[in-house]
Amino acid sequence: MSTPVQTVTTEAPARAPGRRRKPPLSEGARAERRLGWLLCAPAVIIMIAVTAYPVGYAIYLSLERYNLEVPQAIKFVGFSNYGAVLSSPYWWQALKVTVIITVISVAITLVLGMLLAQVMYRTLFGRGSVRTAALIPYGIVTVAASYGWKYAWTPGQGYLSSVFNNSAPLTDQVKGIAVIILAEIWKTTPFMGLLLLAGLSLVPEDLQKAAKVDGATAWQRFWRITVPLMKPAILVALLFRTLDSFRIFDNIFILTQGAHGTGSVSILGYDNLFSALNLGIGSAISILIFIAVAIIAVAFIKGFGTAAPGTDIEKR
Amino acid sequence: MAAVSTTPRQRISWGTANFVVIALALIPVLWLASLSFKTPAAVLDPSFIPAQWTWGNYTQILSTSQFIRPLVNSIGIGLIATLIAVVFASMAAYAVARLRFPGKGVLIGMALLIAMFPAISLVTPLFNILRAIGLFNTWPGLIIPYIAFGLPLGIYTLSAFFREIPWELEKAAKVDGATPFQAFIRVIAPLAAPGMVTTSILVFLFCWNEFLFAISFTSTLASRTAPASIAYFSGSSQFTVPTGPIAAAAVVITIPIIIFVVFFQRRIVAGLTSGAVKG
């Protein structure tokens, strides 16, 4: 990759290894800097205004007793909202459901996504139609798909329910969660498959052939060659899917509204805001979810090492 | 791959694999379509293919503002948010791909963080902020958050596309006396158009799909988007579940996606994967 011309001024280059003083920038480099900042400014301002500022504000709100139904009782209460949330069985129940949905759906999606990627990559014909078909679950509005699943599992009305003895899984906690997971898997496997496909196409075909000549079985080749070389792609896909799954909302909102103990943390946060109109508690839940997501992200990025997305952008 | 000779057995097994993938992807969508063509009486029949076909559900939803207005909102909000997000994202992506400036790493890190951001964490504070500044239940009240979440997607995808552009042309333009800004508009933008189309599709799909903000920051038809409006459909009486109309509305909002996917399959695949996974 070519780098922009950097004119070095006639000054001697900085001698000390510690970069106390950078060599003065040339006019061109300074203009480039300014342009860089100028071009990024609108994006940065909007992103900060819509995310960083509200999160800061949510921290502040979470320290107040703030119920829209009793606006005269707004009062600074310190961490007692957090105490209320963390000592509430609803929070732990919702967190448990969210973790279960995330772990199971991401694990199954990874396996199915890998199969899908193999089919999209290796199939001998109809590759275009397979990819087009796979993009439909990815692109479809989650709410629309969720209604499809909901009616499919409604007794007396749905084809899936009628196949399974007119069962009503959405009125039961465990079965309800199973249906939520099924809907989530159907919707997100294509995305996983496409990310893995991108990783798969980076595995050199020669390596596979050489291993084949050496007598490696397809299974060995998959585990010894494909998977190690795809590791960055797998980790990126897992990170995106895990965080996405942890934020699950639409599916549950349509399928069960969080009834029968099937609500996720996002549903809990929503309910506290719009059913209870409690901004204090709602903000405390928001911040706790934010912390949970941050922990997941940091754990994954630690696992990435140098393969974290974005690092290569800087290199080039 | 084309050079590999195929045995009939291979053809059959790959044919089966293809068929399974396509069937699994399409059956839930076809079920929704089937529901939308069932008569109100037949909705309570679990068979996959309607015994009696009707357009009634479509005429019902398309004849009231209950669905038309949200559809207009969805298209308008989606287009405006996409346009602004893609313009700002291409500026930032150009800088990321092309210029040297301190803070680039911070920008990329920030975009990544926002891509992972739990939207629910913003619902409570944004709800209060939007109410305070009078943007609750308005188009900008949704457009602004959508831009913020469309930007990271756009910056990632576009900077990946921008790196593929032959930059010598830009240098040539600069030699010919163009300013960096002119070089961007005259030389690079046309070359970047395919990537920008792809990015626009991805950002638009995100806006079209979004549900949590759409139900949280709207309260009437003035700004409620189509996915949110479906959740508020009511039956002809309190005791009828509006299954048919809901299915029809779901099909209507799925149609643009199917069109995008069929016409831009290659681009969408390239866009989704270029932003997230590179060598």
Interface residues (C-beta under 8 A of the other chain):
Chain A: M1 S2 T3 P4 Q6 A29 A31 E32 R33 L35 G36 W37 L39 C40 P42 A43 V44 I46 M47 I48 A49 V50 T51 P54 V55 Y57 A58 L61 L116 V119 M120 R122 T123 L124 F125 G126 G128 S129 V130 R131 T132 A133 A134 L135 I136 P137 G139 I140 V141 T142 V143 A144 A145 Y147 G148 W149 Y151 A152 G156 Q157 G158 Y159 S161 S162 W186 P190 F191 L194 L195 L197 A198 G199 L202 P232 A233 V236 A237 L239 F240 L243 F246 R247 F249 D250 F253 I254 V265 S266 G269 Y270 L273 F274 L279 G282 S283 I285 S286 I287 I289 F290 A292 V293 A297 P309 G310 D312 I313 E314 R316
Chain B: M1 V4 T6 Q10 R11 W14 G15 A17 N18 V21 I22 L24 A25 L26 P28 V29 W31 L32 L35 V43 L44 D45 P46 S47 F48 F88 A89 M91 A92 Y94 A95 V96 A97 R98 L99 R100 F101 P102 G103 K104 G105 L107 I108 G109 M110 A111 L112 L113 I114 A115 M116 F117 P118 A119 I120 S121 L122 V123 T124 P125 L126 F127 N128 I129 I144 P145 I147 A148 F149 L151 P152 I155 Y156 S159 R163 W167 E168 P180 F181 L205 W208 N209 F211 L212 I215 S216 A226 P227 A228 I230 A231 T243 I246 A247 A249 A250 V251 I253 T254 I257 I258 F260 V261 V262 Q265 R266 I268 V269 L272 T273 S274 A276 V277 K278 G279
